[in-house]
Amino acid sequence: MSPVRRSPSAGSPRHAPQHLAGYARSAAAYERGRPGYPPAAVDFLAARLRLRAGRTVVDLAAGTGKLTRLLLATGAEVVAVEPVAEMRAALPAGARAVDGTAEEMPLDTGSADAVAVAQAFHWFEGDAALAEIHRVLRPGCSLALVWNRRRMDDPLNQAIERLLAPYRGHMSVLHTGDWRGAFEGSTQFGPLEERVFRNDQSLDADGLADRIASVNFIAALDEEERTTVVRAARALAGAAGVTVRQDTEVLVTDRLG
């Protein structure tokens, strides 16, 4: 896939510079503490997107490559689009890493057989991102959205939420489900097909501290406040460690037109 001369934007209002700065600061913690994706979810994703040698998949907002590495294992060519330089630096060598955003990808029109977005679509300007993804995808190809979601009926996850809540500011578009608005009545993409897979994560105190420290609004705190939150996360895990109860959600939609 050859690049064209399209300049990446500075980020949408949802993914404002302060949020990008939080991810830049927490790239190492993100790689250490964030969960990956279970084999069953990846198998479904690969089959649904028809990933194999000779096909090209764009991992959009690829982060440190949690999904990128799994996409590479399918044999497909992987182009990892990521706006944060510190995260791009952690991407696996097998992928072609490029600087760009969902709203402006430096990729040719009709150059991708699939697009995958893990843990990120809620940050995008939905309508603009869908238009850009539609442009990059070839006709008859598909877009997949992936999220790890903590089970909020679990006491540990309730305790984590109490720890994060004072710093959150407002409920994210992910939690409200407002990101779905871009797909409602869309003439560019069809209905969302949804699957859910169990994906519990066992963490020691260091691991839970990294997971909490990688939350962008925690990473953006001043050093004293951030240290206080990270210390509290370690206390939650204790000496025995914890299991974070969560699911992986995979949603796939087909390009129309």
N, C-alpha and C positions, 0 to 999 in steps of 0.2 A: 504494500500500500504506500503510495508516494504522497508526501505532504504537498499542500497548496499554500499559497500565501494568504493565510487568514490569521490575524493577530488575536491571541487569547484575551478575553476581557479580564478586568480586575476582580470580577466576582459579582454575583447578583446581590440584591438587598438581603436575601435570606442567608447567603454565604458571604457575609461582609468581611472586610479585611481583618477585623479583630478575631473572627472565627478562624480564618486562615492562619492567623498568627498563633492561635491556640494549638492548632494541629501541627504547625511547624515546631513548636516548642515540645510537643509530646510525641513526636514520631517514634522515638525509641521505646517509650512506655506503651504506645499503641501496638507496636509489633510484639512486645513481650506479653502484654496483658489481655489484648482483645482475643475473643474466640475465633477459631476457624469455622469450617462448614463440614457437616457430616457427609460421609461417602454417599449415602442414599440421596441426599439433596443434590450433590454434584452429579451423580449418575442421571437423575431426572433432568437436571439443567442441560447436561451434555446431549442427552437424547432429544430433548425438546428443541434445542438450538441446532441440532445436527452437526455437532462439533467433531471434526476429524481432520486428518492431514489434507491440505489443499483448501481449507476454509479459513476465513479470517474473522476473528472476534475482537471487538473493542471492549476492553475493561475500562469503563468510564468512571472517573473519580476513583482510581485504583488504590489510593492510599499507599500502604507499605507492601501491597501485593498479597494479602491474605487469600483473595480469590484468584489473583493472577497465576499463582503457582499451580493451582488446581486446574485452571483452564489450559495451561501449558501441557499438562499431563494428557490431555485429550488428543494431542498431536496437531491441533489447530495453530495457526499463526496468531499471536496475541499482541495487540497494540494497546498499551496501557496509557490512558490519558489522565494526567494528574497535575493540578495547578500548584501544589506545595512542593518546593524543591527538596526539602528535607525528607519528605515521603517518597518522592521520585527516586532519590538516591538509594532507597532501600529495596527498590523493585528488582526482581530477579533478572539476571543477564539474558535469559532466553526470550524475554519480552522486549518489544520496541517501545521505550518510554518516550512520551511526548508531553510537552507543556500545553495545557489547554483546559477549557471548561466545558460543561455540558451544553452551554448556550453558544459556544464557539469552539468547535473542534478543528484543529489544523489538518483535516483529512479530506480526501477527494470525495465528491458526490458519488454515491453508489459504490463505495469501495469496501463495504463490510458485509459479511454474511450473517452477523449477529452482533448485538450489543448487550452487555451485562453491566448492571449497576448494583454494587453491594454497599449497603449501609449509607446511601448517599442521596437517593432521589428526593428525599424530603428537603434537601438543601437547595435544590434547583428551582429556577423560575420555570414552573411546569410547562406552560404553553410554549415558551421559547425553546426549552430543552427538547420537547417532543418534536418540534419542527426541525431542529438540528439533527436529532437522531433519525428522523424520517429521511432527511437528506442524505445522510451517510450510509444508511442501510440500502441494500439492493431490494428490488421488488420481491415479495414472497418470503422475506426474512423476518426475524423476530427480535423482540426486546425482552430481557429478563430483569426483574427487580428482586433483590435478595436482602433480607434483614434477619439479624438475630434479635429476638425479643425475649426479655426476661419475663418469667411467669409471675405476675404480681400478686397471686394468691399465696406465694411462698414467703415465710417470715423473713428470710435473709434479704430477699429482694425488696420487701417493705422497709427493712432497716437501711438498705442502700438508698432507697428513694428518700427517706427522711434525711439522710446525710447530704444528698444532692439538692434537695428542694430549696434551701435558702439561697442557693447560688444560680438556680435555673433561670430566673427572671420571668419566663412565661412558658407555657406548655408548647412543645415543639410541634411542627406540622406533622411529624411522624406520629406522635402520640394522639393528636386530634384526628388524624386521618384526612386532613385537608389536602394532602398531596394527591388524593384520588380525583380531585376536581378536574385536573388536567385531562383525565381519561374519560370523564363523563360526557357522552355525546361527541367524542373525538371522531373526526373524519379521517384521521391519519393512522389510527391504531384500533384494533378490534377489542373485544372484551378481555378482561384479565382472567387467566386461568390460575388458580391458586392451589398450592400444596404446602403442607406443614410437616416438618421433620423434627424429632427430638434432638436436642444438642446441648446437654448439660456440660458444664465446664468445672473441673476441679482445680482449685487455686490454693496455694499457700499464702502467707501474709504478704510476701513480696508481690505475688501475682495479682492479688486483689488490689493492693496499693497501685500497681501499674495500671490496672483496668480503670480504677477511679481517676488516676492522674491523667489518663488519656482522654477523658471527657473534655471537649474543647473549652467549655466555660470554666472548668476547674483548672485546666492548663493555663488559662489566661489570667488567673488570679495573681495577686502579688505574692512574693515568695513566702511571707509569713502565713497568709491565709491558706495558700496551697499546702504548705507543710502541715498545718492543722488538720486539713481534710484528709491528707494521705495518712497521717498518724491515726486518725479515727478509722480509716479503712483497714489498716493493719490490726487494730484492736478488734474489729468485727471478725476478721479471719482467725485470730488467736493462734495458738501454737499448733492446733490440730488441722488448720485449714478449713475450707468450706467448699460446698458444691453449689454453683450458681445454676438454678433451674431455668432453662430457657428453651425456646424453639427457634428453628430456622424456617422462615417463610420464603417461598419462592413463587413469584408471580410472573407469568409469561403472557405477552400479547403480540399479535402478528401485525406487521406493517400492512396497511391498506393502500391500494393504488399503485 
